[in-house]
Amino acid sequence: MAYNEKLATRIRERLKDTPNMIEKEMMGGLTFMVNDKMCIGIIKDEMMCRIAPEMQETALAKNGCRIMDFTGRPMKGYIMVEDSGMKTSKEFDYWINLCLAFNTQAKSSKKKKK
């Protein structure tokens, strides 16, 4: 599954000075990990944002935002933002900042033992 390279470049540029940031291909898209925690991703043409669950309703009221239901059921604390919701730098930065703010309190997923 391909992901939007233009969006990837945009996110990469915004996160270039973020400490402990790495990129991983996963879920058929691209994920930006910060401090070993999923922070932002791209699935097809949408940006996946990991945000504080208590911010979800506020986020869903914004243009171009919907709940993430990648697995067929809604995922609390994960939203998808389409292009119409991040056209301007201000809109784009809103989503990035929301993800980075939650990253400081988010829990890491447990690493699988090999």
N, C-alpha and C positions, 0 to 999 in steps of 0.2 A: 504494500500500500504506500503510495507516495504522499508526501506532505508538502505544504506550500513553502518553497525555498525562499521566496521574498519575505514571508513572515519570519522564517528562521533567521534570516540575516538581520531583520529589524530587531528581533529579540536578542540575538547575539550581540549586536552593537550596544543595546541598552544595558546588557549585563556584563559587558567586557571588563569592568572594574570591580565586579562583585567577587569578593574572596570566596574560595572553596566552591566554585561553580564548574560543573562539568556537563557535557552533553552525552546522552545515551539514546540510542535508537531502541524504542520499545513500544508495544501496543500498536504496531504498524505505523508509528509516527516518530517524533523526536521529543525527548524530554530533557529539560534543563534541571539538573539537580543542584541544590545549594545546601552545603553542609550535609551531604549524603541523604538529603530528603527531596522527594519530588516537589518541585515548585511550580514550574510552568511547562506546558507541553504543546505540541501541535499534532492534531489529528486531521488529516486532509487539509482543509482550508480554515479550520477554526483553532483558536487558541484555547487550550485547556488551562484553567486557573485553579490552583489549590488555595482556598481561602478559609478564613475562620468560619466555622459553621454558623455562628450567630450573625454573620454578615451576608449570609446567603439570600435572604428575602430582599434586602436592600439592593444587592447586586442584580437579582432577577428582575427588578423594576427598571433597570437600565436598558437602553436600546441595544439590540443585538445579542442579548444574553439569554441563555437557557440552562436548565439543569443538565448535568452530565448524566447520561443514561447508557453509557458505553456497553455495559454488561446486560442491558435490558431492564434494569431497575435504577431508580434515581440514586445518586451517590452524594451523601451529605458532605458539604465542604468542597465539592468539585463542581465547577461550572464551565460552560463552553461559551466563547465569545466569537461571533462571526464578524466579518470585515466591517459591517455597518456600525458596529459598536466600538470600533477602535480606529476610525479614519483619521482623527486628529491626533497630534502628539499628546495633547492633554488627556484625551480618552485612553490612549494607549498607555501612558504613564500611570493613569489611575489603576488599571488592571495590574500592571507590573508591580506597583507599590503595594497594592493589596496583597499580592502573593508574597512579596518579600517580607512584609510586616508579619504575616502569619507564619512564615518559615521559622522565625525565631522561637515560636512556641509549639510548632508542629512536632509530632513524634516521628522518629525514623521507623521505617518498617524493619521488622526483624530479618536479619540476613539468614539465608538458608544454609544449613550445614552441608558440607560436601561429603 
